[in-house]
Amino acid sequence: MSLQVSELRVYYRTLKGDVRALDGMTFELRDGEILGLVGESGCGKSTLGKSLIRMDGRMRRVGGTVTLDGHELPIDDDRRMNDYRFREVSLIPQYAMSALNPTRKIRRMVTELLRSRGTALDTAELERRMDQVGLPREVLDRYPIELSGGMKQRMVMVISTLLDPSLLIADEVTSALDVSTQKAVARALLGFRDSGYVKSMIFVTHDLALTHHIADTIMVMYAGKLAEKAPADVIVKAPRHPYTRLLLESLPEVGVRYTERRLEGIAGSPPSLLDPPAGCRFRDRCPIAGEECAQEPPVAELAPDHHVACWKA
Ligand SMILES: Nc1ncnc2c1ncn2[C@@H]1O[C@H](COP(=O)(O)OP(=O)(O)OP(=O)(O)O)[C@@H](O)[C@H]1O
């Protein structure tokens, strides 16, 4: 088992009070597993990713534990987490491709990064990995501005995995890319896993179709909590949580025009995480909510590896 997250609660301190961005998340990730993490904007996906590697100043762990390869991660101790970053856990953050230092050529940037980690650059290994993701070697002697968006993204991916971290968190790495570049990036991620550069991966995205292609398991979050987690095929073909069903129904179909099938979103909006309601947080938008939903639903394992937090599932 690579990763075990247990009852994790991470809140943001704000002037209006605590934003309960993660409110009791429990899940596991096996060796070799790619987990697709989906859910509406603001449900806590990025907060989960950041919590596993670097909390920002406003984040606070209120409870729970994170264990990676049998060691509990000191997630709220920024200094101690330094021993784990890049080596054990690596993050490709949202908008990573715009975060490359514009004043450094790529080779110098990688050399400096590795030096700061006490490691020398193994150029042959770096080039092998660049070949694998289809990046020409002359990229090393270019400035970030001289690379296309897709090239920058693949370069960031190579850099983030150079020290073979156990867990890679890829946060929205494909959202700003065109469809064929998205595929190249997704293939590269699969290649990293298959080559053993990373043991397991959390792929954070809004794109359910792409997630279904590359993830072994999909976890759906809603308002800071786990709604459903199951093998990717099960989530797409036989979801049990009403939120997952509505999420799938709101996807556009290629070849179907608006006049034939109106694209329905999910009516209503998620609750504020400053003062979330008791009971099921999806209750106000749920077409099948009943009285029992005033109580918080437990996460039940309905079938092996199929976890659902819904009284009606
Ligand atoms: N620095 C912050 N201070 C206060 N609240 C924050 C902060 N960052 C995020 N939040 C809140 O925490 C909740 C979860 O945000 P998060 O960014 O993790 O969601 P997300 O699912 O990753 O969204 P998106 O898909 O838009 O990236 C939201 O309610 C958001 O408003």
The ligand as a Tripos MOL2 file, in Angstrom:
@<TRIPOS>MOLECULE
LIG
   31    33     1     0     0
SMALL
NO_CHARGES

@<TRIPOS>ATOM
      1 N1         -5.9600   30.1990    0.4200 N.pl3     1 LIG1
      2 C1         -7.2460   29.9610    0.6870 C.ar      1 LIG1
      3 N2         -7.8830   30.6420    1.6690 N.ar      1 LIG1
      4 C2         -9.1720   30.3880    1.9720 C.ar      1 LIG1
      5 N3         -9.9390   29.4720    1.3560 N.ar      1 LIG1
      6 C3         -9.3760   28.7730    0.3590 C.ar      1 LIG1
      7 C4         -8.0080   28.9750   -0.0280 C.ar      1 LIG1
      8 N4         -7.7220   28.1230   -1.0360 N.ar      1 LIG1
      9 C5         -8.8510   27.4250   -1.2730 C.ar      1 LIG1
     10 N5         -9.8390   27.7990   -0.4350 N.ar      1 LIG1
     11 C6        -11.2130   27.2580   -0.3650 C.3       1 LIG1
     12 O1        -11.1080   25.8640   -0.0910 O.3       1 LIG1
     13 C7        -12.0730   25.1480   -0.8220 C.3       1 LIG1
     14 C8        -11.4000   24.0950   -1.6660 C.3       1 LIG1
     15 O2        -10.6010   24.7320   -2.6360 O.3       1 LIG1
     16 P1         -9.6790   23.9200   -3.6630 P.3       1 LIG1
     17 O3         -8.8450   24.8970   -4.4160 O.co2     1 LIG1
     18 O4         -8.9840   22.8220   -2.9500 O.co2     1 LIG1
     19 O5        -10.7860   23.2750   -4.6350 O.3       1 LIG1
     20 P2        -10.6070   22.5570   -6.0320 P.3       1 LIG1
     21 O6        -11.5560   21.4150   -6.0250 O.co2     1 LIG1
     22 O7         -9.1720   22.2380   -6.2610 O.co2     1 LIG1
     23 O8        -11.0820   23.6620   -7.0580 O.3       1 LIG1
     24 P3        -10.5960   23.9320   -8.5600 P.3       1 LIG1
     25 O9        -11.0970   22.7640   -9.3530 O.co2     1 LIG1
     26 O10       -11.2680   25.2200   -8.9190 O.co2     1 LIG1
     27 O11        -9.1020   24.0310   -8.5340 O.co2     1 LIG1
     28 C9        -12.8650   26.1770   -1.6140 C.3       1 LIG1
     29 O12       -14.0310   26.4920   -0.8860 O.3       1 LIG1
     30 C10       -11.9380   27.3550   -1.7020 C.3       1 LIG1
     31 O13       -12.6650   28.5760   -1.7740 O.3       1 LIG1
@<TRIPOS>BOND
     1     1     2 1
     2     2     3 ar
     3     2     7 ar
     4     3     4 ar
     5     4     5 ar
     6     5     6 ar
     7     6     7 ar
     8     6    10 ar
     9     7     8 ar
    10     8     9 ar
    11     9    10 ar
    12    10    11 1
    13    11    12 1
    14    11    30 1
    15    12    13 1
    16    13    14 1
    17    13    28 1
    18    14    15 1
    19    15    16 1
    20    16    17 2
    21    16    18 1
    22    16    19 1
    23    19    20 1
    24    20    21 2
    25    20    22 1
    26    20    23 1
    27    23    24 1
    28    24    25 2
    29    24    26 1
    30    24    27 1
    31    28    29 1
    32    28    30 1
    33    30    31 1
@<TRIPOS>SUBSTRUCTURE
     1 LIG1         1 GROUP 0 **** ****
